[in-house]
Amino acid sequence: MTKFNDTLLRAARGEKIDHTPAWYMRQAGRSQPEYLKIKEKYSLEEITHQPELCAYVTKLPVDQYNVDAAILYKDIVTPLPGIGIDVKIKAGVGPVISNPIRTVQDVYNLGELSPEDDIPFVLETIKILTKEQLNVPLIGFAGAPFTLASYMIEGGPSKSYNLTKSFMVSEPEAWFALMDKLADMTITYITAQVNAGARAIQIFDSWVGALNVSDYRIFIKPVMTHIFTELRKLNVPLITFGVGASHLANEWHDLPVDVVGLDWRLSIKEAGERGLTKPLQGNLDPSLLLADWNIIEERAKVIIEQGVEHGNHIFNLGHGVFPDVKPATLKKLTEFIHEYSAQLRK
C-alpha cells in the first residue's frame, strides 16, 4: 500500500499542509459508470448490506479522482431500524417511514442501537476499507437529530418541515425526549464507526436551515453540544454541515467541532469576516460542475484562494454530487485544487 495521505486530518486539526485537501459529498456512486452498473442489479440498501461491494463503491472515487478522503457509502437513516423505526428508501423519493413519531409515547417506545447486532455490515465495510484498502482517511458520518427527526415526524422527505417544527414547539417534552434518544443513538453509532477504523466524522444536519437562530439555540444547540462533547473523546476530527443554513454558521462555530462545513451561500471570506476562525470546509455550488471548465476553474480558484487566506481549508462542494456530473470533471477539479493550492501555499 502507498504512503498514507493524512492531509485532510492535518487540515482539520489546523496543522501545516502542503496543499488544500479535497473530497466531495456524495462522491461515492451517483455519476460513476461502474456504480450505475451495480445499481441496475442492487438497491442502495442491498449495496450497503454487502460489505465487499459497499467497500468497492466507497473506494471508487479515491481511485478515480485522487481525493484526499473516502466517505462511507450509506444513507443517514441506516441506524434507524435498530431503534424501531420502519424505514424504506424508495427510488426517486428518499427515506419513507411507515411508523412516524406522533406522541411522547412513540418516543419512549424507541429502542437503543446495538451496533454489532443492528449494523454489523457497516462496521465490516469500515474494517475492510481501513485495514486493507485505503491510503486516505475514511470519513464516517451520521445524521444529526433535527434532520433525522424531520424524517421520523414527517414520515419522509419534506420541503417545509411543518409537522416537525410544530411538533418541536408544541410538544416540548416529546421533542427533547426524542433529541436525547437520537443523541444517544448518534454517539453509539459514531463510536462504533471510529472503533472500526473511521478516521474523521461528519455530522450532517442537512435540513436544520429550516429553523431560525432563536429556535436553533433553544431546541437544537444543547443536543448538538452534548453529541460533539462526547465525540471529542474519540480523538478524531469532527465536521458539522448543513444546507441553506448560513445564518447558523456562528452557532456551529461555537460547538466543540474541528471544522465548519459551508454550502455555497456563504463564502469562505465572509465566514472569516463573521468571526469563524476554525478550519472551514466547502463550498463550490455542485450545479457549476455542469458548466464549462473555464467557469469551474475560475470559481474554484476563488474558493481555494480564500481558503488559503483563511488558514486551513478542506475543499468540498456546497452539497452533494448529482448524477449528471461527469467523473472526468471531478478528476480534473481535484487535480486543479491540489496543484493551484500547492503553488499558493509555497
C-alpha positions in Angstrom: 0.0 0.0 0.0 1.3 3.5 -0.8 2.1 6.0 1.9 -0.9 7.1 4.0 -2.2 10.6 2.9 -3.2 12.4 6.2 -3.5 15.9 4.6 -7.2 16.1 5.4 -6.6 15.1 9.1 -3.9 17.8 9.4 -6.1 20.4 7.8 -8.9 19.6 10.1 -6.6 20.0 13.1 -5.2 23.3 11.9 -1.8 21.9 11.2 0.6 22.8 8.4 -0.4 21.3 5.0 1.3 21.5 1.6 -1.9 21.5 -0.5 -5.6 22.0 0.2 -7.2 18.6 0.6 -10.4 17.8 -1.3 -13.3 15.4 -1.1 -16.8 15.6 -2.4 -20.1 14.9 -0.6 -21.8 12.0 -2.4 -18.6 11.3 -4.3 -19.3 7.6 -3.9 -21.8 6.4 -6.5 -24.1 8.9 -8.1 -22.4 9.5 -11.5 -19.8 6.8 -11.8 -20.5 4.3 -14.7 -19.2 1.4 -12.5 -21.7 2.3 -9.8 -24.6 2.8 -12.2 -24.0 -0.7 -13.5 -24.1 -2.0 -9.9 -27.4 -0.1 -9.3 -29.0 -1.9 -12.2 -28.8 -5.0 -10.0 -28.9 -3.8 -6.4 -30.7 -1.1 -4.4 -28.8 1.3 -2.1 -29.9 -0.8 0.9 -28.7 -4.0 -0.8 -25.3 -2.5 -1.6 -24.8 -1.2 1.9 -25.6 -4.7 3.3 -22.8 -6.3 1.3 -19.6 -5.1 2.9 -17.3 -6.1 0.0 -19.5 -4.4 -2.6 -20.0 -1.3 -0.3 -16.3 -1.0 0.2 -15.8 -1.1 -3.6 -18.3 1.7 -4.1 -16.8 3.8 -1.3 -13.2 3.4 -2.7 -14.0 4.1 -6.3 -13.8 7.9 -6.1 -10.4 7.7 -4.3 -9.0 5.6 -7.1 -10.7 7.7 -9.9 -10.5 11.3 -8.6 -7.4 11.1 -6.3 -9.4 12.8 -3.5 -7.9 13.1 0.0 -10.6 11.2 1.8 -13.2 8.5 1.3 -16.8 8.9 2.7 -18.6 5.8 3.7 -21.3 4.9 1.2 -24.6 4.6 3.1 -27.7 6.6 4.0 -28.2 8.8 7.1 -31.3 6.7 8.1 -29.2 3.4 8.2 -29.2 3.1 12.0 -33.0 3.9 12.5 -34.3 0.4 12.1 -32.1 -0.5 15.1 -34.2 1.7 17.3 -37.5 0.6 16.0 -38.2 2.9 13.0 -39.6 1.1 10.0 -37.9 2.9 7.1 -37.5 2.1 3.4 -35.5 4.0 0.9 -37.8 4.5 -2.2 -36.1 5.3 -5.5 -36.8 8.9 -6.6 -38.4 9.7 -3.2 -35.9 9.0 -0.4 -36.5 7.6 3.1 -40.1 6.7 3.8 -41.2 5.8 7.3 -44.3 3.8 8.0 -44.5 4.4 11.8 -43.9 8.1 12.2 -43.5 9.7 15.6 -46.7 11.4 16.7 -46.6 11.3 20.6 -44.3 11.3 23.5 -45.2 7.6 24.0 -43.9 6.9 20.5 -40.6 8.4 21.6 -40.5 6.3 24.8 -41.2 3.2 22.7 -38.0 3.6 20.7 -35.2 1.1 21.5 -31.4 1.5 21.7 -28.9 0.9 19.0 -26.7 -2.1 19.3 -24.1 -1.6 16.5 -22.8 -5.2 16.5 -26.3 -6.6 16.2 -28.1 -3.8 14.2 -25.4 -2.6 11.7 -22.7 -5.2 11.5 -22.5 -4.7 7.7 -21.5 -1.0 8.3 -18.7 -2.0 10.7 -17.4 -4.7 8.4 -17.3 -2.3 5.5 -15.2 0.1 7.5 -12.8 -2.7 8.6 -12.3 -3.9 5.0 -11.6 -0.3 3.8 -9.3 0.8 6.6 -7.4 -2.4 7.2 -6.9 -3.5 3.6 -7.7 -0.9 1.0 -7.5 2.9 1.7 -4.4 5.1 1.8 -6.6 8.1 2.8 -8.8 8.7 5.8 -12.3 7.2 5.8 -14.9 9.7 6.9 -17.7 8.1 8.9 -20.9 10.0 9.3 -24.3 10.3 10.9 -27.4 12.4 10.5 -28.0 15.0 13.2 -31.0 14.8 15.5 -33.1 17.5 13.8 -32.6 16.1 10.3 -33.4 12.5 11.5 -36.4 13.8 13.5 -37.7 15.5 10.4 -37.9 12.2 8.6 -39.3 10.4 11.6 -42.1 13.0 12.2 -42.9 13.9 8.6 -42.8 10.2 7.5 -40.4 11.1 4.7 -38.7 14.0 2.9 -40.3 17.4 3.3 -39.9 20.8 1.7 -41.5 22.8 4.6 -40.9 20.7 7.8 -44.3 22.0 9.0 -45.0 18.9 11.1 -41.5 18.8 12.5 -41.5 22.5 13.6 -45.0 22.4 15.0 -44.2 19.2 17.0 -41.0 20.9 18.2 -42.7 23.9 19.7 -46.0 22.4 20.8 -44.7 19.1 22.2 -41.5 20.1 24.0 -41.4 17.1 26.4 -41.7 14.7 23.4 -39.2 16.8 21.3 -36.5 16.9 24.0 -37.0 13.2 24.7 -36.6 12.5 21.0 -33.4 14.6 20.9 -32.0 12.7 23.8 -32.9 9.4 22.2 -31.3 10.4 18.9 -28.2 11.8 20.7 -27.6 8.5 22.4 -28.0 6.6 19.1 -25.7 9.0 17.3 -22.9 8.8 19.9 -23.2 5.0 19.9 -23.2 4.8 16.1 -20.3 7.1 15.6 -18.2 5.5 18.4 -18.7 2.1 16.7 -17.6 3.6 13.3 -14.4 5.1 14.8 -13.6 1.9 16.7 -14.0 0.0 13.4 -11.5 2.4 11.7 -13.1 5.7 10.6 -10.5 8.5 11.0 -12.8 11.5 10.8 -16.5 12.2 11.3 -19.1 14.4 9.6 -22.4 15.1 11.2 -25.0 16.0 8.5 -27.7 18.4 9.9 -28.9 18.7 6.3 -32.2 20.3 6.9 -31.7 22.4 10.1 -31.5 25.5 8.0 -35.3 25.5 8.2 -35.0 26.9 11.7 -34.2 30.4 12.8 -31.3 31.2 15.1 -33.5 31.6 18.2 -35.2 28.2 17.8 -31.9 26.6 16.9 -30.4 27.8 20.2 -33.4 26.5 22.3 -34.3 23.3 20.6 -31.1 22.1 18.8 -27.9 23.6 20.1 -27.9 21.9 23.5 -28.2 18.4 21.9 -25.5 19.2 19.4 -23.2 20.4 22.1 -23.8 17.2 24.0 -23.1 15.0 21.0 -19.9 16.7 20.0 -18.6 16.9 23.5 -19.0 13.1 23.8 -17.5 12.5 20.4 -14.4 14.6 21.2 -13.3 11.8 23.5 -12.7 9.7 20.3 -9.9 12.0 19.3 -10.8 12.2 15.6 -11.6 15.4 13.6 -15.3 16.4 13.8 -17.0 18.2 11.0 -20.5 19.7 11.0 -22.5 20.6 7.9 -26.0 21.7 6.8 -27.7 23.1 3.7 -29.2 26.6 3.5 -28.0 27.4 7.0 -25.6 30.3 6.6 -27.5 32.1 9.4 -26.4 29.3 11.8 -22.7 29.3 10.9 -21.7 31.2 14.0 -23.8 28.8 16.1 -21.9 25.8 14.6 -18.6 27.6 15.2 -19.5 27.7 18.9 -19.9 23.9 19.0 -17.0 21.7 20.1 -16.2 20.8 16.4 -13.0 21.0 14.5 -14.3 22.0 11.1 -17.4 24.0 10.0 -18.8 23.0 6.6 -20.4 25.7 4.4 -22.7 25.4 1.5 -22.3 27.9 -1.5 -24.4 30.6 0.0 -21.7 31.8 2.4 -18.2 32.4 1.1 -15.1 31.4 3.0 -14.1 35.1 3.1 -17.5 36.2 4.5 -17.4 33.4 7.1 -14.0 34.7 8.2 -15.3 38.2 8.4 -18.1 36.9 10.7 -15.6 35.6 13.1 -15.3 31.9 12.1 -11.6 31.1 12.8 -11.8 27.3 12.8 -10.9 25.3 9.6 -13.7 25.6 7.1 -14.9 23.1 4.5 -16.6 23.8 1.2 -18.0 25.2 -0.9 -18.4 25.1 -4.7 -22.0 25.0 -5.9 -22.4 21.5 -7.3 -24.6 22.9 -10.2 -21.5 24.6 -11.5 -20.0 21.2 -12.3 -22.2 21.2 -15.4 -20.6 24.4 -16.6 -17.7 24.8 -19.0 -14.3 24.1 -17.4 -13.1 27.7 -17.5 -16.0 28.7 -15.3 -15.4 25.8 -12.9 -11.7 26.7 -12.7 -12.5 30.4 -12.1 -15.0 29.7 -9.3 -12.7 27.1 -7.7 -9.8 29.5 -7.8 -11.6 32.0 -5.7 -12.6 29.3 -3.1 -9.0 28.0 -2.9 -7.5 31.5 -2.6 -10.0 32.4 0.2 -9.3 29.1 1.9 -5.5 29.6 1.9 -6.0 33.2 3.1 -8.3 31.9 5.9 -5.8 29.4 7.1 -6.8 25.8 7.0 -9.4 24.7 4.5 -10.8 21.5 3.1 -12.2 21.9 -0.5 -15.7 20.4 -1.0 -18.9 21.1 -2.7 -21.7 23.1 -1.1 -23.8 19.9 -1.3 -23.6 16.5 -2.9 -22.5 15.4 -6.4 -25.6 14.7 -8.5 -26.0 12.0 -11.2 -25.4 14.3 -14.3 -21.8 15.2 -13.2 -19.1 13.7 -15.4 -16.4 11.7 -13.4 -13.8 13.3 -15.6 -14.8 16.8 -14.3 -14.3 15.7 -10.7 -10.9 14.2 -11.5 -9.8 17.4 -13.3 -11.1 19.6 -10.4 -9.2 17.6 -7.8 -6.0 17.9 -9.8 -6.5 21.6 -10.1 -7.2 22.1 -6.4 -4.1 20.2 -5.5 -1.8 22.0 -7.9 -3.1 25.5 -7.5 -3.3 25.4 -3.7 0.3 23.9 -3.6 1.5 27.0 -5.5 -0.2 29.3 -3.1 1.0 27.5 0.0 4.7 27.5 -1.0 
